[in-house]
Amino acid sequence: MAKSKNHTNHNQNRKQHRNKIKRPRTHRYPSLKGVDPKFIRNMRFSKNHTNHNQNRKQHRNKIKRPRTHRYPSLKGVDPKFIRNMRFSKKHNKRHPQPAEK
């Protein structure tokens, strides 16, 4: 008995094009398997100090409300205005009026 054929590529090309030949899928993050451990360690630490990661960092440290200060900062305000403000506070105190008889 004659040996039958084991494999043929007949019609395979046509079938592949019927379903469109697609590129292999690329993953979002390539694997770090086999990468220098020193580099991976440095990358892990550097992720804490980049601008693109601040949101995740704030959530990790529990987002806190900004502190409210008793008096707003007067840094960079016109010195004449500050002096005027100081005198207006000093001479604007309300004193109880003595009852006239």
Secondary structure, DSSP 8 states (H G I E B T S, - for coil): ---------TTHHHHHHHT--------SS---TTS-HHHHHHHHHHGGGSGGGHHHHHHHT--------SS---TTS-HHHHHHHHHHHHT----------
